[in-house]
Structure formats: C-alpha cells, structure tokens
Amino acid sequence: MLQLYSGDLLAIEAWELLKSDNNSYLVDVRTSSEWKHIGVPKLETLKKKLIMLEWMFLPDMKRNENFKTALSDILTDKSSTLLFLCKSGGRSQQAAIEMTAQGYKNCYNISDGFEGSLNNNATGWKASLPWEQL
C-alpha cells in the first residue's frame, strides 16, 4: 500500500521529536489571521525557528498554490523531519501528504493541532506546550 505520509503525532510527541531530532522542523500551516489572533508555537527553548506558511488563504480558504515551492525553497533537504501543524489536524494532514508526494521522506501531521479538538480543549499544542501571542 502506498504511504501517503509518515503518520500522526500528538502535539506533545511532536515536541519531543523536535527536541531530539536536529533535522526536524515545525511548519505551521494555519492562516496569518490565526497566527495573529490565536497565537503561535514558541520554539526558543529548542533553539528552533517556526516556519509559518499558509496552506489556505482567507476569506475563501483558497489553497496556496505556491505552498510546495515556497517550502521546498526553505527546506531543501528531503530527509528532514517535517511536522505540520494547523488548528485541529485537517490542513496539516493535507500538507504532510503533499510534501510526501514531493519526495520528503519524514512528513508528520500533528493530529490534535494547535487548539485541540472541539470536544476536548485539554489537547493540542496550546494546552500544554510553549506558545505566544503575536
């Protein structure tokens, strides 16, 4: 069976992978409005820089047709571990699938996202990991 992407991780598992893998990157695919109004992951203690690249644009949630080119320009090493983050795991899963199709070997979806599920706000990046308001 064809592997669409490397798999799903919880936010806390993604944090541990970012901590232990020097060639790992967090890619926040939410909209610029979400970054501004809801917050963004804070990675300074890991000595890493957050990659912020919109998967879709407001107001109509039109797909960013330049996403794969823009990310490939930033991250040229296709053996890098890419951890994709959105609100709750949907857009980030699409990005993980897309970049796997582009030849990146280690693309993961953070399935509980930045905000967690609607039914359980004790999950997701914002519930237990460092973040900041822009």
VMD Tcl script that draws the C-alpha trace (Angstrom):
set ca {
  {0.00 0.00 0.00}
  {1.23 3.48 -0.87}
  {2.22 5.51 2.17}
  {0.62 8.95 1.96}
  {2.71 10.44 4.81}
  {4.71 9.24 7.83}
  {1.84 9.33 10.30}
  {0.06 11.27 13.01}
  {1.59 12.56 16.22}
  {0.10 14.33 19.20}
  {1.49 17.79 19.90}
  {3.47 16.53 22.91}
  {5.03 13.79 20.75}
  {5.92 16.39 18.12}
  {7.63 18.50 20.80}
  {9.74 15.50 21.88}
  {10.70 14.79 18.26}
  {11.64 18.44 17.70}
  {13.75 18.26 20.85}
  {15.58 15.06 19.89}
  {15.98 15.47 16.11}
  {18.30 18.28 14.98}
  {16.99 17.96 11.42}
  {13.33 18.47 12.35}
  {11.14 21.47 11.61}
  {7.72 22.66 12.74}
  {5.63 24.05 9.87}
  {2.53 25.98 10.98}
  {0.12 25.93 8.02}
  {-2.69 27.99 9.59}
  {-3.71 31.39 8.24}
  {-1.97 34.63 9.16}
  {-5.17 35.64 10.97}
  {-4.95 32.52 13.17}
  {-1.30 33.25 13.97}
  {-2.17 36.82 14.94}
  {-5.39 36.22 16.89}
  {-4.89 32.76 18.40}
  {-1.12 32.53 18.87}
  {1.85 30.52 17.61}
  {4.13 27.82 18.99}
  {7.20 29.12 20.78}
  {10.36 27.14 20.00}
  {13.15 29.24 21.50}
  {13.95 26.70 24.24}
  {14.56 24.14 21.47}
  {16.73 26.65 19.59}
  {14.50 26.27 16.54}
  {12.62 28.72 14.34}
  {8.95 28.21 13.49}
  {8.16 28.01 9.77}
  {4.91 29.85 9.12}
  {3.45 29.09 5.69}
  {-0.26 29.29 4.95}
  {-1.86 26.22 3.36}
  {-5.02 28.22 2.55}
  {-5.88 31.90 2.40}
  {-8.82 33.75 3.95}
  {-11.55 34.75 3.33}
  {-12.49 31.93 0.94}
  {-9.93 29.34 2.15}
  {-8.40 29.14 -1.31}
  {-5.46 26.75 -1.49}
  {-1.99 28.32 -1.52}
  {-0.76 27.14 -4.92}
  {2.80 28.24 -4.04}
  {2.98 26.18 -0.83}
  {5.16 23.32 -2.05}
  {7.54 25.61 -3.95}
  {7.88 28.00 -1.02}
  {8.51 25.20 1.48}
  {10.97 23.46 -0.87}
  {12.90 26.75 -1.12}
  {13.11 26.93 2.69}
  {13.85 23.24 3.33}
  {15.95 21.70 0.58}
  {16.96 18.54 2.49}
  {14.28 15.98 1.67}
  {15.43 13.76 4.55}
  {14.40 16.45 7.06}
  {11.62 15.62 9.50}
  {8.68 17.94 8.84}
  {5.97 18.32 11.47}
  {2.86 20.05 10.13}
  {0.51 21.94 12.45}
  {-2.91 23.55 11.89}
  {-5.92 24.19 14.14}
  {-7.03 20.59 14.56}
  {-5.15 18.32 12.15}
  {-7.01 18.66 8.82}
  {-4.98 21.13 6.77}
  {-1.75 19.85 8.31}
  {-2.57 16.31 7.16}
  {-3.11 17.62 3.61}
  {0.26 19.42 3.77}
  {2.00 16.26 5.02}
  {0.52 14.26 2.14}
  {1.50 16.94 -0.39}
  {5.11 17.20 0.78}
  {5.49 13.41 0.93}
  {4.39 13.38 -2.73}
  {7.15 15.96 -3.37}
  {9.77 13.49 -2.13}
  {10.15 14.46 1.53}
  {10.68 11.23 3.48}
  {9.53 12.16 7.01}
  {6.31 14.20 7.00}
  {4.09 14.05 10.08}
  {0.69 15.50 10.89}
  {0.12 16.89 14.40}
  {-3.33 15.40 14.76}
  {-4.54 17.38 17.78}
  {-3.38 20.64 16.22}
  {-2.71 23.95 17.92}
  {-6.11 24.27 19.60}
  {-7.11 20.65 20.15}
  {-10.46 19.07 19.41}
  {-13.79 20.81 19.90}
  {-14.77 18.21 22.49}
  {-11.55 18.33 24.48}
  {-9.72 21.62 24.83}
  {-7.14 19.93 27.07}
  {-5.42 18.64 23.94}
  {-3.39 20.37 21.27}
  {-0.24 22.45 21.36}
  {-1.80 25.41 23.18}
  {-2.98 23.26 26.11}
  {0.44 22.11 27.30}
  {3.33 23.46 25.23}
  {5.01 26.88 24.93}
  {3.21 29.39 22.76}
  {2.95 33.14 22.40}
  {0.56 35.78 21.14}
  {1.93 37.78 18.21}
}
mol new
graphics top color blue
foreach p $ca { graphics top sphere $p radius 0.5 }
foreach p [lrange $ca 0 end-1] q [lrange $ca 1 end] { graphics top cylinder $p $q radius 0.2 }
display resetview
